[in-house]
Amino acid sequence: MTIEEFRAAGASHFEGALLALWWDARGDWDKAHESAQDVAGPDGAWVHAYLHRKEGDEGNAAYWYRRAGCPVAKGDFQQEWEQIVRELLARE
């Protein structure tokens, strides 16, 4: 699945971390965060970190990046979002 196909698909196609990113793409941070909170492990932590960074909560984001085993992102939000989506889709 491509990024474009991911964006065009409905929520029912996804669960977990991908569902959180799908909601984020639609501008619904609250639903994205709620979905990310339900995902255990590094993938959920990575999405959770991204969402808190986007929210502007750098300290909380840093905590979640550590939990994910990822360096703290500093770049463009859209680039990070696409990176996470691509990596998670590649595992499907």
Secondary structure as UniProt FT lines:
FT   HELIX           3..8
FT   HELIX           11..13
FT   HELIX           16..25
FT   TURN            26..27
FT   HELIX           29..37
FT   HELIX           42..55
FT   HELIX           58..68
FT   HELIX           77..90
//
